[in-house]
Amino acid sequence: MHEIKFRAWDNLEKRMRKVISLHWQGDKLISAKLEGDNEPIPIEGRLVIEKFISLKDENNKNIYAEDIVEVKHSDWTEPTIHVVEWCGDEKYPAFNLKPELDEAVNSIALVAQSDFFSVKAVGNIHENPELLEEEK
């Protein structure tokens, strides 16, 4: 069984925050209570909620959707940079790497659990967009 955890990028405060609880109205996520706040904060326009993908990197750091990871294959000399992307639904969660390593190997789960790859979380798309620009 995997842990269910979330984090939130706060567009107003420009920082990542720990999610304590999520609040729904029907099937729509409307607010989140964040660590350090007494009241829930509305999601719309302010928060980007990101899921823990139940995998850790080579340094035992949690990997979340929208993280930027450095992937190194045992045969490659240079690591490549990828974004962990949510591509599933609530019933069948799935996370891939963008850009894909190749058509056969784009699942972060396959890569992170392989003996041929090492994966290191190096940032996220909100705080470290420059990491993605370097790859172009």
PyMOL commands that set and color helices and strands:
alter all, ss='L'
color gray80, all
select helices_A, chain A and resi 108-112+129-135
alter helices_A, ss='H'
color red, helices_A
select strands_A, chain A and resi 6-10+15-25+28-34+41-42+47-56+62-64+67-73+80-86+95-98+117-124
alter strands_A, ss='S'
color yellow, strands_A
deselect
rebuild
show_as cartoon
